[in-house]
C-alpha cells in the first residue's frame, strides 16, 4: 500500500490521468444511462390464470385451483403458493425463494399445468407467466362521444401507431370490454320450434367457418381449394339456416333470435373528465428512457388531436416524466445546496486549496459511481438520485481525514511530497478500514427481500460504487495534488484576507472549544470512566425502551403523499348496476363540490384538480383525481383528501370505502390471516377476530376477504329424474347455456377474438321464475319443466375463496387512525393473545400475518441477519488488523449509539419508523465506526511511539477532534437540504436522512467522550492482568 501511494504521489501524471479517466467515463455514462421514475421492480412471482366462464368460486376452487396446486406441489424452488377462486376465474400465484430463476419456474410450472387433463370442458386454456410490473411512462386517454365501440376501435388504432414509436416497448389498452356477438332466443321460441341452445350453437359452428379443402394437383400447377363462409358481424349470422321443413321451407337464425354486436355483460364504465373514455398505458423496456419516450408520446398526442373523428379527444395522464424531471430538479438543487454547505464548512477550517481539492473528490466519486451504474444497468431515478445526496457528506470523510493529516504535517514544518507521503501513509490503514467497514454494512441492503426493499436497492448500489471511488481518490489522486501545496502566504486581495480571517477565527474558536469545553469534559470522563460509560448506557437503554415500548410508531412504509388522490368503493359481488352508478355519482359530485371551492386554485389561478378519471369495473368504483404540483398550490394534498372524503359523505351499501393519497396505495394498516380446511369455522373465526379488533381504540374500516358473501342458487336433481335418462351434467349444461350462454364459436375480428354466445334474452335471465319456466330436454327427444326434474335452493355463496399453501384462508383487514393507534403494536398483541384462543375455539384454524405485515416480518428478519453478518465481518477485519480481540469492540461501540441517535431523530421530527429508517440505521452503523477507527488507530500509534497510555488517549482525542468534527458536520449539514425539503418527492426518503444524520451526530459524542474512557478502562484492566500492549505499529 505504501509503495503504491508513494508512486502516485511522485508521478502526478499518473494520478491526473486516473482522475481524467474516471471523470470522462462518468460523463459518457451520464449521457447514455437509463432514466425512469422508480426502479424497475421484478417480483419473483409466477401466475397461473385459468378462466372458467360462468363457474362460481366453489366450483373454481375444486376444479381449477386445487388441481393446479396438486400438480405443482413438488416443483423445486417454491416458497409460497396462493390461490384465488373467483367468479369465472381461478388464479394461482407462486412465489419463488429468493434469487430463484423465475423463467425456470415459469417453464416448470407450465409443464405441470399443461399435463393436467381433468380440467372442466368449459375451462379455457391456462395462462402461465411471470408477474412483471413493467415501467410505465405515460398514459394516453381517448375520450368523448357516446359509442363504446367507437372509443374502443379508436384506442386500438392509436395503440398500433404508438407501439411503433421510438422507445416504446409495450402498449396496453385499458377501459374497454371484450366484444361479443349475442344471439338471444326466448324460451317460447325454443318451445315453438322444439330447439335447444346446443342445437342452435352447433348450427352456427357448422355454417359459419372458413375451411381449407385441400388442393387440386395438375401438371400446370396446384390450385388451393378454400371455403370462405365465416360470419364476422351480427347481420352476417341472420341468414344461417337452423331448420328445414319437408316442403323446402327454411327457418333462419334471424327469424328465431335477436342478434347484435355487443360487449360482455358486467358492471363497467370508464370516464375521463366526465366523458366516456379508454386509456393506453405506454411501457418502456429493459433500457428505459422515461423522459425521452414521454416527449415522443406528447408530440404524438399533439399531432393527432386535430386528426381525430368529430367529438373525440386525446390527452395524456399520469406522465411520470413530469414528476421525474421535477424530482431530479429538486434533488439536484438540494445536492448543490449540500455541496455548497460542505465546501463552506471546509473553508472555515481548511485552506481554500485543501477545501477545493476535497470537494473535487465528490465529483470523482459521483462520476465514477455513474460509470458503474451504467455498466450494471442501474438507472437514474428518484431513489438513485437521492442516494447521491445521501452520501454527499460521507464520500468526503476519507478525503477530509487525509487532507487534514497532510495539512497537519505542514503545520509541523514538513512540506512538499514528504508531507503528502507521511500524512497519507500514517492514516491509510484506518481510512481503508473505515471505507471497507462502511461497504460491508451497505452490502446486505442489496439482497433484502420484498418488492418494497427492491425500491430502495439503488441506495446501497450507488453508495458502494461512490465510496469505492472516493477511497481511490483520497489515496491515489488527492495526495498527489496536495504534494504541491506550498507554504501559505499572506493574502493579497480582500476576499482572500476575509477568508483567512474567518478561518483563523473558526480555528481559534475550535481551539477554545477544545481547551475550554472538550478537554475538561474529556478529563472528567477519564477520571470517572465507570460513571461515563454508565451514563451513556443509560441513555442507550432509555432510547431502546422508548422504541420497544411503542412510543415510536413502527410502519412498514412511510406515510408519503402524492399528487393523485384515489377514492375507492367496493361492493358485494353481483351488486346492482343502478346502485353502483348511484355511488359513482355520489363520488363525482363530491369531487365537483370541492373543485368549485374558492381556495382550490393554484398560485397562477389554475384549478388545483387538473383532471379526474373514474373507473367502474365489476364490484369497484375508483375515482382518481390528479392535482397540480405541490409547489404550485397553497392547499396540501392531505387537506384536499380530507375535504373530498367529507364532500362524498357516508357511502351506503358498500363493503369498504377508502380515500388515499399515499404513494403506497390503499393497502390496509392491519392484515391478519386465518387458515384452515373448514370455511364455516374460518368464517366464525373471522367474525370473532373482527370483534377483537373493534375493541381497540383508533381502529377503523374493519373487513374481511369473505365479507362479500352473496346468495347462490344450488341445483339438485329430483330422485326420479334419473328414470328419465337425465344426469346432473345434462341439466347443468342446459342451464349454463340458457343463463351464461353456449359459446358457438370465436371469430377473429380486428385485434381480438370475439365470442358468439347463444342464450336467453336479458329479461329472461333476471329472476328464479325464469329458471322455473325453463324446459329441460330429455334424452328421448321430449322435454320437461325444470321444476319437474330438479330443485332450486337459495344458499349462501362466496365471491372469492382464497387459499395459501393448499389451505383455505380468510384475511381480516383494518385501518388505524394516525396518532391514535399503532398498527404493529396491535398486531403483535392480537397474535400473542389470540392465537391460542382461536385454536381452542375453532379447531383446525390458525392465526398468522398477511400481506404487508408478512413482508415486514421477512424484511426485518433478513435485515437483522444481514446486519449481524456485516458486524461480525467488521469485527473480524478490525481484530485481524489491530491484532486484538477487545479493541474492535471499542470501535463497534458507536453502532448501538448510532441506533439511539436515529430513534432520537425520529422523535424530534415526529416521524414514524419504517423501512427507509432501517436502511438509514444500517448506513449509520457503517459510518459511525469511522471516527472510532481513526481515534483508536492514532492512540495505538502514539503508544507504539512510547507514550504513556493515558497521555496517548488525551493527545489522540485532542488531535483528532478537528477531523472527527469535520466529518460529522459535513455529513450532517450535507443532508440538511433534503431534510427540510417540503416537496413530497423527498418524503419517502426522509426517514433515511433522519436516521443517518442524527445517528452520526449522537455517535460522535460517544467517540469523543465514551470511547476514550472505555479504552482507558479496559486496556487498564488488561495491563493489571499482565497483558502487554501488542498493537500493530501503524505505518508511518
N, C-alpha and C positions, 0 to 999 in steps of 0.2 A: 504493500500500500504506500509506504513512504517513498519508494523508488518511483512509482507511477506519478504520485503527486509532484515530486521534485522535478521529474522530466517535463511535465506540463507547465510548471512554473518557469522553467528555464527555456521552454520552447513556446513562446507566445503565439507563434503562427499556428501551431497545432491546436491550442486552446481556442483561438479565433475561428479556425476552420470548423472545429467541432460545434461551436456556437452557431456559425452560419448554416451548417448542415441541418441542425435542429430547427432553426428559425425558418429556413426555406422549406423544409419538409412540412412544417406545420402550416405555413401559408398555402402551399399547394394542396394540402389535405383539406384545409378550410374551404377552398373553392369547390371541392368535389364531394364533401361529406354529405350524407343523407340528412334531411331535416323533416321532423314530424312533431305533432303537438305533444303526445305522450309516447313513451317507449312502446314498441310493439310487443304485446304480451301474448305468449304462446302457451296456453294451458296444456297440461299433459292429460288430455281427456279425449276419449273416443265415444262417439254416439252411434247407437243403432236405432233407427226410426222405422217402424213398421205401421203404415196406415191400414186400418181395418174399418172401412167406412160403415157407419150405421151401428157399430157394436158399442155396447155400454162398457163402463170401466171394469166391472167384474169379469165380463167375457174377455176383454182385452188382457186383463191380468192373467187369467188362466190360460188363454190360447196363445198369447204373444209373449208377455214379459217373462213368465215363469219358464217357458220353453227356451228363450234366449239365455236366461240366467243359468239354466241347467247346461246348455251347450257350451258356455264359456267358463264354467265353474273352475276348470283346472288349467286355464290358459296362464302361462307364466307372465309375471310382471304386473299383475292386477293388485291395486291397493284397496279399492273400494268399488262396489257396483251399486248404483242407484237406479231404480226403475220408477216410471210414472205411467199408470194406466188411466187414460182419459177417454172422453167420448170420441170414438173413431180412430184412436191412435195409441200406440204403445212406444214409449221412448226408454231405452236402456242406456245409461251413462256410465262409462267405465273410466275410472281414474287410475292411472298407472302409478307405480312407485316413482320416486324422484329419479331423474336422469335416464328413464327408460326410453327407448326408441319408439316414438309414437307411431311412426309409419309401420314399424314391425308389428305393433299392437293392432293397427288397422287391418293389416294383412291376416294376422292370426284370427282375429275376431270375425272377419268376413268369411274366412274359410269355414269356421264353425257354424256361423249363421246360415250360410248358403247350403250347408249339409242338412239343415232341418227340413224334413219332408212332411211334417204334420201340421203346418200352419193351415188355418181355415182357407177354403177355396176362395172366399171373398177378400181375403187379406192381400194387400198389394206387395210388390217386391220390396224386401228390406233395403234400406239405405244405410251403409256403414261409412262413416267418415270421421276424420279428426275435427275437433272443435277449434276453429281458428277465428279470432276476433277480427282480424284484418285491421288495416289502418285507414280509417275513414278520413277523407279530406274535406268534403263538402257535400251538401245535398242540393239537388235541383228539384224545384217544385213546379209541377204543371197544374194549373188550376183555372177554373172558370167554366161556363156552360152548365148544362143540366144533364148531359148524357154521360153516364158512367162508362159506356163502351167507347165513346169518342175520346174521353180522357185516357182510357187505358191504351187505345191504339196509338194515340199521340205520344204517350210516355214510352211505349215500346219502340216507336220510330226514333225518338230522341235518344233512347238508350243505345241503339245501334250506332248513331253518329258519335256519341260521347265515347263509346268504347274504343274508337279508332283515334282518339286524340292522344297526343304525346303525354306520357306519364301515367296514363290510366291503366290499371290492371284489371279491375272488375267493376261492373255496374249492376246494382241490384234494384229492381223496381219494387216498391212497397206501396201499399194503399190501394191495391186492386184485388178483386175477387177472381177466382177461376171461372172461365166461361163454361157454359153447358148448353146443350140443345135439350129442351124439356118437351117430352111427349106425354101429355096428360089426358088420361082416359077415365071418365067417370064410371062408377060401378054399374049403373043401369045400362050403359053401352056395352060393357063386357058381358052382362047377362043377356042382353038382346042378341048378341052375335055369338054367344057361348064361347067366349075367348078368355084366355089368361094372359097376364103380363108376360109370362115366359114365351108364349106363342108369338106375341107381338114383337118382343125383343129378338126372337130367332128370325122372324121375317125380315126385320131391319138388317140384321147381320148378313142374311143371305142375298139381299138385294142392293145393299149399299156397300160396294167394295171395288177396289182395283185389284186385278189378279193377273200375274204373268202366266200365259198359257203355253209356253214353250216356244219352239222355233220351227219354221219351215226351211228345210235344207234343200238346196238345189244347186246345180253347177254354177249358176250366175251369182250366187251369194245367199247367205242366210237372211231370213226375214223373221223378226221378232213378232210374236203374237201376244197382244196385250189387251186385256179387258179393262175399260175405264167406266166404272159405274158408281164411284164413290160420291155420296152426297155430302155437302160441306156446310150448308146453311139450312135453316128451318124450312124454307119454302121448297128446298130440294126433296125433302122427305115426304112431302104431301102425296106424291104420286106412287109411293111404294104400295104394291098390291098386297093386302093382308088376306083376303078371302076371294075365292072364285065360285060363282054359282054354277049349277049344272046347265043353266041356259046361257052361259057365257058372260053373265054379269060379273062385275068386279067391285069389291069394296076396298077403297084405298085408305091409307093411314090418315089422310087429311079429312076423310069423312067420319072417322072414328074419334080422332083426338084433336086437341088444341096443341099446336106445335109452335114453339117460339125459341128464339135465341135469348138466353138469359145468363144469370150467374148462379153460382152455388148459393144455397139458402143458409144465411147466417146473419146475425146482427152485425152490420158493417157499415161504416161511414167514415170518410176522411174529408176534413175541411181545412183550408188554409185561409186565414183572414175571412172566415165566414163563407167561403166558396168551395164547392166540391173539388177535390184535388187528388193527385198521386205524387209520389216523390221518388227520386232516383238517388240512391246512396253511391257516391263515387269513391272507390277504394284505390289505393296505391299498392304496389307490390313490395318485393324484397329490398329495393333501393328507392325508398320514398323521397319525393321532393314535394312536400306539402305546400310550400309557398308557390313554387313554380306551377304545379298542377292546378292549384286553386285559381291562379291567374289565368291559365288557359281556359278553365271552365267558365270563369266570369266573362271572359271575352266571347266565348261561345254563346252564353246566355244573352249578352248584349246584342250580338249579331242576329240572333234568331227571334228576338222579341217582336220584330216587325214582320216576320215571315209566317207567324202562326195563323191558323184559321181564326176567323172573327169570333170574339168572345173568350178566347183563351189567352192565358198569360204565363210567363215564365219568371221565376225568381230563384234566388239562392237562399239556403237556410243552413244554419249551423256551419258556417265557413270557419273551419278551425285555423286556417292560415291567418285570419284576422287576430284571433286570440294568440296564436303563436308569435306573430310579429309584435304584438303588444307586450307579451310576456318577455320576449327576448329584449325588447327595448327597455323595459323596466329593469330586468336583471342586468343588462349592460350598463345602465345608468348607475345601478347600485354597485356594480363591480368597480366602475370608475370612481365612485364616491369612496368605496372601501379602499381602493388603491391609493387615492389621494390622502385619505386618513393615515394609511400605513406609511406613506412617503413622508408626510408631515411629522409623524411621530418619530421616524428615523432621523429626520433633520434636527429634531430637538435634542438628540443625544449623540449623533454621529456626524462626522464631517460630511459636507454635501456630496463629495465624490463617493464616499462609502455608501451613503443613502441611495445614491443614484444606481450604483452597481448592484446593491442588494435588491432594489426594486426591479432592475433589469432581469434579475433572476426569475421574477414572476413570469415575464414574457417567455423566457426559455422553457420554464416548467409547463406553462399553458400550451405553447405551440408544440412542444414535444408530446404532451398528452393528446392533442388533436390528431397528431400523426398516428398514434397508437389507436385512437378511436376509429380513424378511417380504416386502418388495417384490419381491425377486428369487428367492423360493422356496427359500432356504437354510434347512434345518430345524435345530431344536435336536436335537443328537445327541451321542454321546460325543466325536467329533472336534471339532465346532464349539465345544462347551463347553470342551474342553481349549484351544482356540485363545485363548479369553478369558483363561485362566490364563497361557498362554504369553506374551501381550503385556502382562501386568499391569505389569511393570516398564518396558516400552518406552513405553507410552502416556503415562507421566508425565514422560518425558525432556524434551520440549519445555516442559512446564509448569514443571519444575524449573529449567531454564535461564532462562526468562522471569522467574519469581518471584525467583530468586536474583539476577538482574541488577537487578530493581526494588528488592530488599532492599539491594543494594549502593549504589544511589542514595540510599536513606535513610541508610545508614552515612556517606555523603559530605555529608549535610546537606540533600539535596534531598528534598522531601516532596510529598504530595498528587498531583494529576493530572500535574504536571510530572515527578515521579519515574516514574510509570507510562508516560508518553509517551516519555521519554528511554530508560528501561530497555527498553521493548519495541522501539522503532524501531532502537535500537542493535544489537539481537540478532535482529531479524526475518529478515534475509536468511539467516544460517546456519541458523536454526530452520526456515524454509520449505524451504531446500535439503536439510536433514537429513531432513525428513519425505518430501520428494519422492524422494530417493535411496533411502530405505527402501521406498517404494511401488514404485519401479522394480525392485527386487530381488524383491519378492513377486509382481509381475505374471506373470513366466514360470512360476511354480508353477501358475497357473490352467490352463495348456494342456499340462501334461506328459502323455505317452501312457501307456496301460495301465490296467487295472482297479485295480491297487493304488494307482497315483497318484491315481485318482479318489477313493479312500477318504480321502485326506488333502487333497483340494481345498478343504474348508471352512476350513482353516487360513489360506491366503492371502486368501480372501474376507473372513473376519472381520477379519484384520489390516489389510487395505486400508481397510475401512469404519471401523474403530475409530481408526486413525491419522489418517484424514481428519478425523474429528470431534474428535480430540484437538488437531489443529492449529487448527481453528476455535475451540475452547475456549481454547487458550493465547493466541491473538492477539486475539480479539474479546470474550471473556467474562471470562477471568481478569484482564486488566489493569484492567477497569472495577471489579471488586471490590477489587483491590489499590490502586486510586487513593484509596480511603477509609482506607487503612492509616495509622493515627495513630502518633505517636511512642510508642515503647514506654515504658510507665510501670512503676514498681516494683510487683511483685505484692502483693496484699492478703491472699491465703489461702495455706495451707500447700502445697496442690497446685501452685499457680502458682509459688510460690517454689522448690519442689523441681524443677519442670520447668526453671525459669530456671537454677538452679544446675547441673542436669545438662547443659543445653545449653551453658552457659558453659564447663563442664568439657570437653565434647567439642570445642567450638570452640578452646579452649586446646590441647587435645591435638592437634587438626588443625594448629594453628599451629606447635606444637612439632615435629610430624612434618614440616611444610613446611620449617621453618628448620633442623632438626637432621638430617633424613634426605633429604627430597626435593631441596631446593635444593643441598646439597653433591653429591648424585648428578647433578643436572642440570648443575652447574658442571663436574663431571668429564666428563660426556658431551659437553658443548660444547667442552671443551678437547681431547678425544680423539674427534673426530667420526668419523674413519675406523674406529677401533677399536670404537666403539659400534655403528656400522652393521654391521661385520664380525661382531661378537658375536651380534647378533640374527639376521643372515642365516645364521650357522652353526646357531643353534637351529632356524631355519626349515627348513634343509636336512636336519637330523637328523630332525625330525618327519616331513617328507615322505618321507625314506628309510625310516623305520620303517613308514610306510603302504605304500609301494611294495614294500618287502621282505617283506611278508606278516606282520609282527609284529602287525598289527591285522587281524583277520579281516574279510572283506567278505561280507555276506549281503544278498540282495535284500530279504527280510522279516525283522524281528527275531524272536527266539525268545520267544513270548508264550504263557503257559499260560492255559487257560480252565478253566471249571468243568464241563467234559464231557470224558471220556476215550473215545477211539474206538479199538477194535481191529478190524482187518480182515484176513481171509484170502481170497486169490484163488486159484482152482483153474484147472486146464486146462479149456477149454470142453468141455462134454459129460461132465464128471466124474459118477460115480455118486452118486445122491442119498443113498444109505446112507452113503457116505464123507463127503459134505458135512455130513450130520446128525451124524456122529460128531465132526467138528471143531467143529461148533456146540456140542455137549455139552461138549467139552473146554474151550471158551472160557467158557461159562456156569458150569461147575464151578469154573474158576479164579476167576471173579468172586465166586462164593458163598464160596470159601475165604478170600479177603481180607476179604469183608464181615463174617465172623464173628471177625476178629482183635480183640483186646481194645482196642487204641488207635484203632480205626476208629469212634469216636464223637465227636460234637461237644461243645462246651462245655456244652450243656444236656442231654447224654446222647442226643441224636438220632443215628441212623445217618449216617455220612459219605456213603455211597452212597444217595441218596434214591430212585432208580428206575433201571431199565435197559430198553433197547429193543434187540431182536435182529431183524435182517432177513436172510433167506436169499433171494437173488434171482439166479437164473442161476448164474454161476460165482463168486459172492462171498458171504461171511458177514460181516456188520457188526454189531458189538456196541457200543452207546453206553451209557455209564454216567454218569448225572447226579449231580454232587456238590453238597453244601450249600455255601454261600458260603465263600470263603477265610477270612474273618474269624471264622467260626463254628466253626473247627476248628484243631487244632494241626498236624496232619499236612499236608504240602504236596501239591499236585497231582502234582509230579514224583515224589515218593516213592510215591504211590498207583499212578502209571503204572508205575514200576519193579516194584512188588510184583505188579501184575496180569500183567505180562509174565512174571515168574518163576513165578507160580502157574499160568499157562496152560502154560508149558514149551515144549518143542520141538513144533512142529506139522508133522507129516509129511504128505507127499502134496499139498502146496500149492505154488503158484508163488511167492507172496510172502505175508509176514505182517508187519504193522506195528501198533504201538501208539503213539498220539499224543494229546497234549492241547494241541497248538498251535492258536492262533487261525487259522492259515493252512492247516490241514488236513494231509492225508497226502502233500503234494507232495514229490517227491524233491529231494535237495540237488543232485544232478548229473543233467542231462538233455542228452544229445547225440543228434544226428540224422544218420543216414546216408541218402543219397538216390541213386537210380539206377534204370535201367529193368529190371535183371535181379534177380529175387528170390533166385536162388541165390547170386549174388555178394554181395547185401546180407546174406544170412544168414551167409555166410562172413566178411564184414567185421565183422558184429556180434559173432560169436564171437571174432574177433581183438581187437576193441575191449574186450570184456569181460575178456579175458585181460590186456590192458594195464592196465585199471583195477584188476584184482585184485592187480597188482604194487605198488600204493600202500598204505602203512600207513594204517589208520584208515578204510578203505573197507568198507562192508557192503551187504547186500541188492542185489547186482548182478543186473539182469534186463533183458529187452528186450521190445518190443511184439509179437514173434513167438514168444516162448518158450513159448506155449501151443499149439504145433502139435499136431495130432491126426491120426489116420488118416481117410482118406476112401475110399469105395468108388467107383471110376470104372467107368462102364458103357460098353461098346463093342459095336456090332453085329457079328455074325459075317458073313463075306463073302457067304454065300448067303441072308442074311435079306432082302435086297432082292428076291430072286427070289420071295419070298412076299408081296411088296407092302408090306413093312414099311419104315418110315422111323424114324430115330433119335428124331424128335419123338413118334411114336406110342408107342414103348417108354417114353420119358421121362415122357410124360403118364400112362400107366398105372401106372408105378412110383410117381410122385408121388401119385396118387390113393390107392394102397394104403398107403403109409407116412406121407405127410403128411396126405392127405385131400383128397377132392373137395369143394369148397365148393358145397353145393347152393343155399344162399340165405342172406341175412341178414334176421333178423326184429327188429323194434323191440320191446324189452321193457324196462320200467321206464325207465332213463335211459341205455341203451346199445343198440347193435346187436349181436345175438347171432348168431354164425356157426353154421350147420348143416353139420357135417363128416361125410362118409361115408368109412370106411376100415376097415382090418383091426383086430381087437381088439389090445390092448396085447401079449398073449403071442405074437402072430404078427408082431410088428414088432421083435423083440428081437435077432435074430442073422442071419447071412448065409444060413443054411439056409432061413429064411423067404422070402428073396429067390429062392433056387433053386427052391423049391416053387411059386412063383407061375406062373400061366398067363397068357400074353400073347395077347390077342385079335387075330386076323388080319383083314385087310380082307374076306376071303371069308366071314366068319362063324365060321370054325373058331378053334381056339386051340392054342397050342404051349407047351411048358415054356419057362420063361425061359432055362434053360441051353442050349436048342436054338437060340435065336436071338441070344443075347448073352452076353458075358463080364463077370464082375465082378472087378476087381483092386483090392487094397488099395494105396493110395498115400499119401504124407504130405500132409496138408492144413494149412490155416491157420484160426485162429479169427477173426482180424481182419487186414485188409490196409489199411495207411494210405498216404495219398498227400498230397503237398504240392506245389502249383503244377504239377500234372499229372505228377509223378514219384512212383514208389513210395518209401516211406521206412520205415526201421526206427529206432525210438528206443531208446537204451540208457540205462538208469537206474541210479543208485546213491545210497546214503545215506552220510553221514560220521559218525564218532564225534566229538562236540563236544570241542574241545581237542586232538584227535589228528590232524585233517586239515582243511585249508582248502579247501572245495569250489571256490571261484573260482580259487585258485592251481592246483589240479589240472586244472580245465577249461582254463585258459589254456595250461598245459604240454602237455596232451594235444592240443589243437587245433594248437598251434605245432609240436609234434614229430611228430605222426602224420598230419596232413592229406596231406602229400606221399607218405608211405609207403603210406597207404590207396589213394591214386590210382594208385600204381605197382603195388601187389599186386593190386588189384581194379579194373581199368579200368572207367571209367564211374561209379564210386562216389565221392561227395564227402562230406566231414565238415563238419557245421555245428552251430549251437546250437539247442536245442529248449526249448520251454516257458518256465519261469521265467528261464533264462539268456538266451533270446532277448528276452524282455520287459525284462530287466535291461539288456541292451545298448542297446535302443531308448531306455529311460528315461534312462540316464546320458548317452547321446549328445545327446538333446534337452535335457537339463539343462545340459550344458556349452555348447551353442549358445545357449540362453536366457540363461545366466549371462553369456556373452561379450557378447551384445547389451545386457544390462542394465548391465554395467560400462562398456561404451562409451558408452551413453546418459548414465550418471552422469558419466563423464569429460567428455563434450561439454557437459553442462549446467553443470558447475563451471567448465570452461575459459571458457565464454562469460561467466559471472557474474564470475569473477575476472580475466578478460582475460589469461589466462596459459596456456601450453601445459604448463608444468612443475609449477605448484602443484597441479593436480588429482592428480598422481602422489604428492605428499606425502600428500594426503588418502586416496587409494586404497591407500597402502602398508599400511594396517591390515588390508586384506582377506585377503592370504595368511597374516598372523599370526593372524587370527581362525580360519582353517582349521587352523593349527598348534595353537591352543588347543583346538579341537574334538577333534583327534586325541589331545592330551594328556588331555583329559577322558575320552574313551572308554577310554584305557589305565588311568587312575586307578580308574574304577568297574568295569573289567573287562567292557566291553560291546562286542559286535561292531558294525561299521559297516554301516548298512543304509539303505533309502530314507528313513525318518524322519530319520536322521542327516544325510543330504544336504540335506533340506529345512531342517534346523536350521542347517547351514553356510550355505545361501543366505540365510536370515534374518539370520545373523550378519554377512554381508557388507554388508547394508543398514544394520545398527545400528552397527557399529564405525566407520563413516566419520563418524558424527555428532559425536563428540568431536573428531576431527581438523578437521572443518569449523569448529566453534566456536573452536578454538585458532588455526587459520591465519587465520580472518577477523579475530580480535582482534589478532594480530600485524600484519596489514596495516593495521588501523585505527590502531594506535599508530605505525607507520612513517609513515602518512599525516599523523599529527599532528606529525611532525618528529622522532620518537625514533630514535636510532641502532639499527641492526638487531639487534645482539647484546643490547642492553638491552631492546628491544621483545620479543625472544624470551623473555628471562628473566622480564620483568614479565607477559607474557601467560600464560606457564606457571604463574607463582605465582597470578595472579588467577583463572585458570580451573581451578585444581586442585580447588576445592570442588565446582563443578557437575559436573566430569568424574567425580570420585569418587562424588558422589551418584547420578548416572545409572547408573554401573556397579554400585554397591552395591544400588540399588533393583531393577535388572534381575536381578542375581544372586540376591539373597535373595527376590525375588518369585517366583522359580522353585523355590526350595528345597523348599516343601511337596510339590510333585508329584514331585521327585527322590527324596525319602525315603518317599514313599507306598508301603506294602507291597502294596497291592491289585493284582491282575492287570489291573484296569481301566486303570491308568496305564502298564503295562509296554510296550504298543505305541507309546506316545508319549514315553516317557522319552528315547529317543535324540535327539529334537528338543531337549529341555531340556538334555541334556548338551552338545550341540553349541553351543547358543546361550549358555548360562551360562558355560562355560569359555572359549568363543571370545571373548566380550565381556571377561571378566576378563583374559585374556592380552593381548588387543589394547590394553587400557588402558595397560599398561606401555609399549607401543610409542608410544602417543600422548604419554605423559608424558616419555619419555626419547629414543626414537629419532627421532621426528618433528621435535622441536626441533633435534636435531643434523643431520638431513637438510636441514631448511630452511636452517640457517646455512651448511652446506657448499655446497649447490648455488646458493643465492642469492649466496653469496660468490664462487663461480666466475663467475656471470653478471656480477657487479659488476666483477670483474677483467677480464672480456672486453669491458667497456664498455657493457653493457646497463643502462639505468636502471630503477629501480623504477617500475612503472606500474600498480600495483594500484588497482582502483576504490576511491574514497573511500567507506567504509562510511557508511550513513545514520546520522545522529545529530548 
